Amino acid sequence: MNTLNIIATYNATQPRMTLATSRLPGSGLPVKILRKIYGVFSVGIQYCAVLIWNAFVMSLAAIRLIGFILGIFLITLATSMAIPMITLVVYERSDDLSAFLWSSLITFICGLLLIVRGRPDTGQLRPRDMYLLTTASWIVVCTFAALPMVFISDISYTDAFFETMSGITTTGSTVITGLDSASPGLLIWRSMLHWLGGIGFIGMAVAILPLLRVGGMRLFQTESSDWSEKVTPRSHVAAKYILLLYLGLTGVGALALWLAGMTPFEAVNHAMSLISTGGFSTSDASLGHWTQPAIHWIAVVIMILGSLPFTLYVATLRGHRRALLKDHQVRGFLGFLIVTWLAVGTWLCFHSDYVWWDAFRIVAVNVTSVVTTTGVAVGDYTLWGSFAVLLFFYLTFVGGCSGSTAGGLKIFRFQVAAALLVSSLKQLIHPRAVIQKKYNGHPIDEEILRSLLTFSFFFTITIAAIALGLALIGLDWTTALSGAATAVCNVGPGLGTIIGPAGNFSSLPDAAKWLLTVGMLLGRLEILTVLVLVTPVFWRY
């Protein structure tokens, strides 16, 4: 029997409790109000007890399994800290070695305890458990990944957690200054957080979010079996291909940046940051630190590669050469980038002293960076005037392709919305016609449309709520609005003099940093994946 029914049956067999005030002479409206308050309070207490009991009893096995998986993640994280330690040895910075050594030891022990105590009886996770695992994994990993930053530098845990969440979610907002002279171990660790977060999100977008009916990869489940077989043959095969691709693109990108003029250390850092569309740099001036045009154009190419669906890379490797070019989302994304480059580049030529080739190069880097939610910059585009500021604010929301490392709304949602608009206009012109909504040559069912509308609604509400919270803390409206947008869209820099391309987030109050950290997590996990955890119905069944 359901626990709520048990409580209801129990209440029905017990004497009815009454307030002493009901015996007062002339008891009227005040007593009725008190009775109502008491009734609501009593039901609320019972309801909370039911939720806690169900969450404890029904999810105990799932929590053990989730803890086991989190333990594997922590051991992987602890092992990856060996790379910064090797970097410190190579650069003879042994004074910072203990920070990573202790962080790795603490993380490894905690991970081992979770594995030992959480050894699962079964190997199955329900969709509800996947929601909890997805959110918990990001939070737990960030909690331990922040330890080296606390030990190696004089920053608070708030700043360290903000920086780590920004890295893992591939946002790229930073609170650290003096990057040009920072510890090489710290710099490589920041870039590794981007890289690990990028491959982690691709895996989540391809394997988990479709099962939870969240995210753009859900569209692939509505398409023909022939297409699905071409794109994702088996999950473990696709994962192997994607990991090899991710490694290969990172290596090729690092080699290209090194040949273009970066040092090997700078090239590796930026390759990891760019392919994950993260945005962390080894210099306070970001990509503007390097004046070689080749470096800028290579960065543009790497950002675009990181913003395309990795499942289509798998299809290409399996012999379907035209999988990328035939995809409606990819064509729309590349077309949007080219048109925006040409439009903004032409405008900048007429409103600045740049020669046309420099104008188009600078525009290409900055526009691609914002659209792909990478966040690197060449110069401060907020100094170009109010038109540029407003334009880059709009570009913040676009995002890359579904199934990539990019954040934002994703280009496919704009395309589906456009298809819906066109079909609605056709229906107005031909009321009796049967017009089928299609995307990428396949019909769009009502479930996909409901998912799109729901996500768009909560996406807007989340940005508005965070912006209001930042304004309440005391930030000006430009910083509050752009900060909320850049956090939820995982872009990196905001607008204005404080958090713009030439600034950072170090001067913000701690409350603002925690609020933005929540925004980064919500945006990276497609909002609904996190919000479902705070609904009572999630814990009831």
C-alpha positions, 0 to 999 in steps of 0.5 A: 500500500502507498505510504500516503494511503497508510497515513490517510487510513491511520488518520481516519481511525484516530480521534479528531484533534481539535484546538482548545480555542474551538471551545471559546465562547463566540468562536467565529472567524478567528477560530476557523482561521486557526483551525485552517492553519493547524490543518495545513501545518499538520498535513505539511508535517505528514507530507514531509515525513512521507517524502523523507521515508520514501526517499530513504527506503525506496532509494537506498539501493540506488544511492549505494549504486550512485555512490559507487559511480561517484567513487569511480569519478573521484578516483579518476579525478585523483589520478588525473591530478598526476598531470599537473604534478608532472608539469610542476616537476618539469618546470621545477616548481616543486613548492606547489607539488604538495598542493596537488599531492594532498588534493589527490590523496584526499580525493582518492581516499574519499573515492575509495570509501564510496566504492567500498561502501557503495558496492552495488547489488545490481547494476541498473539505474532507473531514470530517476536515479540518473537525474540524481547521478547527473547532478550529484556527479558535477557537484561532487567532482567540483567539490574535490577538484577545487582543493588544489586551487585552495592549497596552491593559491591564496583564494577562498573556497568560494573563489576556488569552487566558482573557478572549478565549476566554471571549468567543469561546466566549460563556462570560462568565467574566472576569478584568478588574476595574474595568469601570465605569471601563475603556477604552471600546475594551476594553469594546466589544471584549469585547462584539464577541468575544461577538457574533462567537463567537455568530454563528460558533457558529450557523454551525458548528452549522448547517453543520459539526457535522451533517456531522461527526455532532456536535450537536443539528442532526444531528436535522434530517438524520434528518427528512423532506425536506419539513421540511428544505426548510422549515427550511434551503432552501440553506446560503448562503440560510440563512446570509444569513437568519441573519446578517440576523436576528442583526444585526436582533435585536441592533439591536432589543435595543440600541434597547430597552435604550437606551429603557429607560434605558441609555446608547447605549454600554451598550445596544449592548454589552449587546445584543451580549452578551445576544443571543449569550448571552455575559454580559460587562457594562460594570459589575462589578455586571453587570445589577444596576448598573441598577435599572430593571425594564424593562431587566431584562425586556428582557434576559430577552427578548433572552436567550431570543431568543438561545437559540432555534434560528435555523433556525426563525427562517429558517422563520418568515421564509419564511412558516411562521409556526408553525415556532417554536411547533410545535417540540417543543424550543422548547415544552419550553424555554419551558415549563421556563423558566416553570415554574422562574420560578414555582417559584423565585419563589414560594420566594423570596417566602417566604424573603426580604424581596422583594415578589412582583413584585421576587422574580419579576423577579430570579428571571426574570433569574438563572434565564434567565441560567443556563439560557441560559448567558448569565451576567449577574446581578442580585444574588448568588443564592448568598446565598439559601441552600443550596437556591438554590446547588444549584438553580443548579448543576443549572440550569448544565447545561440550556442552550438550544436546538440551533442557537442561541448557547447552550451546555450540554447543550441541552434537546433531549438531555433530551427525547430521554433522556425519550423513551427512558425512556418507551419503555423503561418501555412496553417493560417493561410490554408486552414484545412490543409494537413501540414506536417512539422519536420526537422532535418527531413524527419517529422517532429512529434508533439513530445519534442515540441512540448520539451522545447517549449518547456525548456525555453520557458524555464531557461528564460525564467532561470536567467531572469531570476538569477539576474534579479538576485544579482541586482538585489545583491547590489550589481548594476543592471548590465553586470546582473543581466549579462552575468546571469546570461553568460552563466546559464549559457556557459559563455564566460565573459559578460558585458560591462567594465566589471565582467566584460572581456577585459575584466573578470569576476573576482570583485563580485561579492561571494553571494553573487559568485555562488548564485552564478555558480548555480546558474552555470550548473543549471545551464550545463545540465539543461536546467530541467535535469536539476530542477526535477530534483526539487519537485516533491513528485521526484521523491514521492515515487 
